[in-house]
Amino acid sequence: MRYPLEMPRMTPIRRIQMVVDVEDPMVPALPLSEFVKAFGKEPEPPRYRVLTIEVLVCPEDGNVVLASECAECPRFLRRSGDYIICVPSRVSSP
């Protein structure tokens, strides 16, 4: 008996831009949009640095993970642009 091939999952990656104050470590990091709303201007280097964090929701367990953590998962196939491609989990019968 042949089983149909399952389509791989394509999970979108979300990019979050955070602004970090490198001169004062006690200041919390803010999303770029919140920084502009609070200060009324774009962050200016060298005091502020804009970091881009790539996250996604793991289709296996529903946890939020960094895109770089997917490489450790045995179901990970590859990254293609703004998507992580992974093999769907098999449902085992009792």
FENQUI-V95381 format. One line per field, one symbol per residue. burial: 1 if it has 24 or more other C-alpha atoms within 12 Angstrom, else 0. Layout:
burial: ???
This chain:
burial: 0000000001101000011110000000111100100000001000010100011101100000101001000001000000111100000000
